[in-house]
C-alpha cells in the first residue's frame, strides 16, 4: 500500500493495530516527549496525540518507532527502489538480468516530481503560535520542528531537479526570535542548503525557502537520505512513496502539495541569531550558537492537518530506524562510492558520527608482510566524502583476515581489532580539523581531531577476561572489565589539560605493570561500573567524550618523525571535561505526572499491552 497523505497512513496503521490514539489533552512542553520516549523504549505503536494543549492540530510521533513498522510503511515500494539503487551502483546488471530489472526504469520515471495546481496544503493558514510547539528536554531553548523537510533552490532556478531537500532542525520560539515572525534554522555550511546560502549572498534575489511538515511518510525519509550524485530527494520521495511528488509554486515559494504544513519565508543572508540549546542525538545538549534566521511569510496547512514530530536523545531513539533503513537501501552503492570498502557502520549507540566501523580490502602486494596499506587509502576516502566525513574515530579492518567479520556485530568487530592492532604502528591522527558541530569533545566549537585505527594481520595477543591485579594505581578506586582486553577505570575528576600530564604520569607508570598482550586498551571513565555494565553504555561514554588528539594517551608512548604510538596499553581519557555539553536528563515533575498516566487505572495503562509492529 502507498499513501498520498499522512492521514491515509494513520488510518492504515490503526486498522492493523499499529497506532494508538491519545484522546486526553497532553502538554507539548516536555510531557508529550516523555510519553513518546516510554512508548518507543517499549517497542510500542505510533502515537496520535488528538488534543495538544495550546494548538488546534493533532500530532503524530513514533511513526518509524520499530524496524518492522518502518519497513511496513514502504512494503510495496522497497523492492523496486532497491533495484533502482542496484542499477545505479552497477548498470550492467540490466544486461546480465534483464528479466529481473526490466521494470526498474519505469520505477524511476514514476518517481519524477510532477507540477499540479491542486494542493491540499493550501486549505488555510495559521500562525506559528498555533502549531504544536513541542519541547523535548528541560534545557531546550524553545519548541522545535524535529522532522522538517526544508526545500531550497539555487539563485535563478525553479527547476525541481536542482532543489535541495534537507532535514535541519527548526526553532519555533524562544531566544531572541520575534514572535510569530522569525524562526531559526540550524544547518552547517557543508549541507546543501548551506551552499545555496553562500550563493544567495552574492545574488540580489531573496533567499526563499519552504519548510514542509508531514505529508506521506516517504517525504520526511527523503529529507534525511544520503543520496548518490544525480538523484533528487523529490524523485526518491516519489519512488519510495509509490507516486510522483506533486508540487507547484505560489508567490515564488515552492509548495509541497501533499504536506500537512508549509511554512514559507525568506532566510536573511546576513544577521544570525542565537539558536539552541537543543537535546540532541549524541545524548547531550547542543549549546546556543548563532545560526540563520527565517522571516516567515505564511504558515499553510491542510484541512485535516497532523503535526509530525519525533524526539531525539541518547540512542537508540526513533531516528535509529532511519539509519537502519538507510543502510538497507544504500548498501549496494557502497562499492561504487568507496572502492574496496566492503561494509561500514556509523555506530548508533555512540551517537553515530563519533564512531565509524569499516571493513576494507587489501587487494595488492600479497607477497609482502601484512601491514595496513590499501585500507588506509580507503579510510581517507571515507573521511573525505559525505556523511562519513563526520567520523571522529574510524576503525577499519581488512576483510581477508576474517571473511565472516561484520561491522554490525560490534562486540565481535572490536574483539577482532584488539587482537590484531599494533598501537606503535596503526594509529593515524588528523589534528586541528573540523568536527561534527554537535560533538563537544573538542576544545572549540566545530573544531577537534580524528583518528584512524587501521587493523590488518594475524592475531598478536590473547585478550584478558578476568580483572587483573592493579597494584600501585592510587586514587583510581573502581576498575571493571568492559569487554575482553578492555579495562575501565574511574577515579579523580578531570584536572584540566594544563595539569593533565602530571596528573596522568603516576597512572601511566603503574599501568606499565599491566600485560599489554592481555589488556591493550584502558579507558578512564567517570563511573567505570556504569560504562562497563553493557556495550551500549561503553560505546556512549567512551566515544562521545574523547577528542583523539587531546584525550588519547599511552604506556611507553613515543613520537617518531611526527608519528605517535605506544608500546603498552592505549589509554583513552573519557572523563567529562569542563567544556563538554551537559547530558540529557528528564524533568522529575513531568516524570511523576506521566507515571500516573501509565499506572493502573491511568489512561495509558493498557497502551503497551496491545499488538504493535
Secondary structure as UniProt FT lines:
FT   HELIX           6..15
FT   TURN            16..17
FT   STRAND          19..26
FT   HELIX           31..41
FT   TURN            42..43
FT   STRAND          46..52
FT   TURN            53..54
FT   STRAND          58..61
FT   TURN            63..64
FT   HELIX           67..73
FT   TURN            74..77
FT   HELIX           78..89
FT   TURN            91..92
FT   HELIX           93..96
FT   HELIX           98..101
FT   TURN            102..103
FT   HELIX           104..110
FT   STRAND          114..115
FT   HELIX           120..122
FT   STRAND          124..126
FT   HELIX           128..130
FT   TURN            138..139
FT   STRAND          144..145
FT   STRAND          148..152
FT   TURN            155..156
FT   HELIX           160..162
FT   STRAND          164..166
FT   STRAND          170..171
FT   TURN            175..176
FT   TURN            179..181
FT   STRAND          182..185
FT   TURN            189..190
FT   HELIX           192..200
FT   TURN            201..202
FT   STRAND          207..213
FT   HELIX           217..224
FT   TURN            229..230
FT   HELIX           233..241
FT   STRAND          246..250
FT   TURN            251..252
FT   STRAND          253..256
FT   TURN            257..258
FT   STRAND          261..267
FT   STRAND          273..275
FT   STRAND          278..279
FT   TURN            281..282
FT   STRAND          284..286
FT   STRAND          289..291
FT   STRAND          293..301
FT   TURN            303..304
FT   STRAND          306..308
FT   HELIX           319..330
FT   HELIX           331..333
FT   HELIX           334..337
FT   TURN            339..340
FT   STRAND          343..346
FT   HELIX           348..350
FT   TURN            353..354
FT   STRAND          355..360
FT   TURN            366..367
FT   HELIX           374..383
FT   HELIX           386..390
FT   STRAND          393..398
FT   HELIX           399..401
FT   TURN            403..404
FT   TURN            407..408
FT   HELIX           410..420
FT   TURN            423..425
FT   STRAND          427..434
FT   TURN            437..438
FT   TURN            445..446
FT   STRAND          447..455
FT   TURN            471..472
FT   TURN            474..475
FT   STRAND          478..483
FT   TURN            484..485
FT   STRAND          486..490
FT   HELIX           497..499
FT   HELIX           500..510
FT   HELIX           511..513
FT   TURN            516..518
FT   STRAND          521..525
FT   HELIX           528..532
FT   HELIX           535..543
FT   HELIX           548..551
FT   STRAND          552..554
FT   TURN            555..556
FT   STRAND          557..560
FT   TURN            561..562
FT   STRAND          563..566
FT   STRAND          570..573
FT   TURN            578..579
FT   HELIX           588..598
FT   TURN            600..601
FT   TURN            603..606
FT   HELIX           607..609
//
